[in-house]
Amino acid sequence: MYMVGGVAQLAEQGIHKPRVAGSSPAAARKLFGCSTVWKFAFVAVFVAAGCATQQPPKKPPPIPETPKPVLNLPILPEAQKLCFDAAKDEVMWRDRYNYLHSQHLDELVALGEKAVGTIAAVWYQTYQKGGPEGLRWRLLEALLRIASPKAIPFLNYVLREGENREKIIAARCALEWGDERNVGALVEQMDNADVAVLCACAAALRRITGCYFGLERRLDEASQRRAATKWKLWYQAQIRSARP
């Protein structure tokens, strides 16, 4: 487009301004020869036409970003340090309720709801960088024990994006907390190929909704898939009935 504008400007100058000495066609022919002038004219027209038809390259469509699960919650430096220290604990045990314990994990849980924002931020940062899964599932075990409703949006993110082991812990959180805001993310896991994830999410759905479609680990795969389909159909019916 710059070349086209330049050619047009030169043409305009030739029409509206007097020619300087030696700028007439006759002088040009005398200086360069007739054939050379025609060659220059042809090249100028060809370049101008090419620039006029050339279009700027199309930009690739923007890549949709996954919504960050990190909430507007405070990040505590002491909680952040405990998150990474808990991953280094070699001595761990479970109590009679199957809750995980270790020295630094217990200290993290003792901070209570104040640590939820830090746990979510560290988990997400580690997830984005492909960090060790061992750190991530221990953080979810701490979240299970804290049991804060502020973690519900983060829990839904883990159910959708986490590894299967993390989804099972998230499903247990949903089971124990009984918050209906987890229902949609739990139903989405009815397409998961892992039977343990299926059964954990179905148990949480049963606890939250009071419905039961017979999804049990002891069943064969075909029966489990039929039960999973019933959960999806049930949820679709709930959405339709909620519309005005």
C-alpha positions in Angstrom: 0.0 0.0 0.0 3.0 2.3 0.6 4.2 1.8 -3.0 0.8 2.5 -4.4 0.5 5.8 -2.5 4.0 6.8 -3.7 3.1 6.2 -7.3 -0.1 8.2 -6.9 1.8 11.0 -5.3 4.3 11.1 -8.1 1.5 11.1 -10.7 -0.2 14.0 -8.8 3.0 16.0 -8.8 3.4 15.5 -12.5 -0.1 16.8 -13.2 -0.4 19.8 -10.9 3.1 21.1 -10.7 5.3 22.4 -13.5 8.0 20.1 -14.8 11.6 20.9 -13.9 14.2 21.0 -16.5 15.0 17.7 -18.0 11.9 16.0 -16.7 9.9 15.9 -19.9 9.3 12.6 -21.8 11.4 13.8 -24.6 14.3 14.5 -22.2 13.9 11.1 -20.6 13.9 9.4 -24.0 17.0 11.3 -24.9 18.8 10.4 -21.7 17.8 6.7 -21.3 16.4 5.8 -24.6 12.8 4.9 -25.5 12.9 1.2 -24.6 14.4 1.9 -21.2 11.6 4.4 -20.3 8.9 1.8 -21.2 10.7 -0.8 -19.1 10.7 1.5 -16.1 7.0 2.2 -16.6 6.1 -1.4 -16.9 8.0 -2.3 -13.7 6.4 0.5 -11.8 2.9 -0.6 -12.8 3.6 -4.2 -12.1 5.0 -3.4 -8.6 2.1 -1.1 -7.8 -0.5 -3.7 -8.9 1.2 -6.4 -6.8 1.2 -4.2 -3.7 -2.4 -3.3 -4.2 -3.6 -6.9 -4.4 -1.3 -8.1 -1.5 -3.3 -8.5 1.7 -1.9 -8.5 5.2 -1.5 -12.0 6.6 -4.4 -13.2 8.7 -3.7 -13.5 12.4 -4.4 -16.9 14.0 -7.5 -17.0 16.2 -6.8 -16.4 19.9 -6.3 -19.4 22.0 -9.1 -19.5 24.7 -7.6 -19.4 28.1 -8.8 -21.7 30.8 -10.3 -19.7 33.7 -7.9 -19.6 36.6 -9.3 -21.2 39.7 -7.3 -18.9 42.0 -9.8 -16.8 43.8 -9.4 -13.4 45.2 -8.3 -14.8 48.5 -5.2 -13.8 50.5 -1.9 -15.6 49.9 -0.1 -16.3 53.1 3.7 -16.6 53.0 3.7 -19.0 55.9 1.0 -21.2 54.2 3.0 -21.1 50.9 6.1 -22.4 52.7 4.1 -25.1 54.4 2.6 -26.2 51.0 6.1 -27.1 49.7 7.3 -28.4 53.0 4.4 -30.9 53.1 5.6 -32.4 49.8 9.0 -33.2 51.5 7.5 -35.0 54.5 8.6 -38.7 54.4 6.4 -39.8 57.4 2.7 -39.8 56.6 -0.2 -41.7 58.1 -4.0 -41.9 57.9 -6.4 -41.8 60.8 -9.5 -44.0 61.3 -11.4 -41.6 59.0 -8.8 -42.0 56.2 -7.6 -38.4 56.5 -3.9 -37.9 55.6 -1.5 -36.6 58.2 2.1 -35.4 58.2 4.0 -32.8 60.2 3.8 -29.9 57.8 0.4 -31.0 56.4 -1.1 -30.7 59.9 0.4 -27.3 60.3 -1.1 -26.2 57.0 -4.5 -27.5 58.0 -4.2 -25.7 61.4 -4.3 -22.4 59.5 -7.8 -23.2 58.5 -9.8 -21.2 55.9 -7.0 -18.6 55.7 -4.9 -21.2 53.8 -7.5 -21.9 51.0 -6.3 -19.2 48.7 -2.6 -20.2 49.1 -3.4 -23.9 48.5 -5.4 -23.1 45.3 -2.6 -20.8 44.0 0.2 -23.3 44.7 -1.8 -26.2 43.2 -2.5 -24.1 40.1 1.0 -22.9 39.7 2.4 -26.4 40.0 -0.3 -27.7 37.6 0.6 -25.1 34.9 4.3 -25.9 35.1 3.7 -29.7 35.1 5.1 -30.0 38.6 5.0 -33.1 40.7 1.6 -34.7 41.2 2.6 -35.8 44.7 2.6 -32.2 45.9 -0.8 -31.5 44.3 -2.7 -34.4 45.7 -1.3 -33.7 49.2 -2.6 -30.1 48.9 -6.0 -31.5 48.1 -5.9 -33.8 51.1 -5.2 -30.7 53.2 -8.2 -29.0 51.6 -10.4 -32.0 52.3 -9.7 -31.5 56.0 -10.1 -27.8 56.0 -13.6 -28.1 54.4 -14.2 -24.5 53.4 -17.0 -23.5 51.1 -14.7 -20.9 49.6 -12.9 -23.7 47.8 -15.9 -24.9 45.8 -15.0 -23.1 42.5 -11.4 -24.4 42.8 -12.8 -27.9 43.5 -14.8 -27.8 40.3 -11.7 -26.9 38.4 -9.8 -29.9 39.8 -12.7 -32.2 38.9 -12.5 -31.0 35.3 -8.7 -30.5 34.8 -6.9 -32.6 37.4 -5.5 -36.1 37.2 -7.7 -39.0 38.1 -6.2 -39.4 41.6 -6.9 -35.7 42.2 -10.4 -36.0 40.9 -11.1 -38.8 43.4 -10.0 -36.6 46.3 -12.1 -33.7 44.9 -15.1 -36.0 44.7 -14.6 -37.0 48.3 -14.5 -33.3 49.2 -17.8 -32.9 47.4 -19.2 -36.0 49.1 -18.4 -34.7 52.6 -19.2 -31.1 52.0 -22.5 -31.7 50.2 -22.6 -28.5 48.2 -24.9 -28.5 45.2 -22.5 -26.2 43.3 -20.3 -29.3 42.6 -23.1 -31.2 40.8 -22.3 -30.0 37.2 -18.6 -30.8 37.5 -19.4 -34.2 39.0 -21.8 -35.1 36.2 -19.2 -34.2 33.6 -17.0 -37.0 35.0 -19.7 -39.6 34.0 -17.7 -39.9 30.7 -14.5 -40.7 32.6 -13.0 -44.1 31.7 -11.6 -44.7 35.2 -14.1 -46.7 37.3 -12.7 -45.3 40.5 -13.5 -41.8 39.4 -16.9 -42.8 38.2 -17.9 -44.4 41.5 -16.4 -41.6 43.6 -18.4 -39.0 41.6 -21.6 -41.0 41.7 -21.3 -41.4 45.5 -20.9 -37.6 45.8 -23.9 -37.0 43.5 -26.0 -39.4 45.6 -25.1 -37.6 48.8 -25.8 -34.1 47.3 -29.0 -34.9 45.3 -30.5 -37.8 47.1 -30.8 -39.7 43.7 -29.4 -43.1 43.0 -29.0 -44.8 39.6 -27.1 -47.9 40.7 -23.5 -47.0 39.7 -21.4 -49.3 41.8 -17.9 -50.7 41.5 -19.1 -54.3 41.7 -21.1 -54.0 38.4 -19.8 -54.9 35.0 -18.7 -52.1 32.7 -21.9 -52.1 30.6 -24.0 -51.6 33.7 -21.8 -48.9 35.0 -22.0 -47.0 31.7 -25.8 -47.3 31.7 -25.9 -45.9 35.2 -23.5 -43.1 34.2 -25.8 -42.2 31.2 -28.8 -42.0 33.6 -26.9 -39.4 35.6 -26.3 -37.3 32.5 -29.9 -37.6 31.4 -31.1 -36.6 34.9 -28.9 -33.6 34.9 -30.1 -32.5 31.5 -33.7 -32.8 32.7 -32.8 -30.6 35.7 -31.4 -27.9 33.5 -34.5 -28.0 31.2 -36.9 -27.8 34.2 -35.0 -24.8 35.6 -35.4 -22.7 32.5 -38.2 -20.1 32.6 
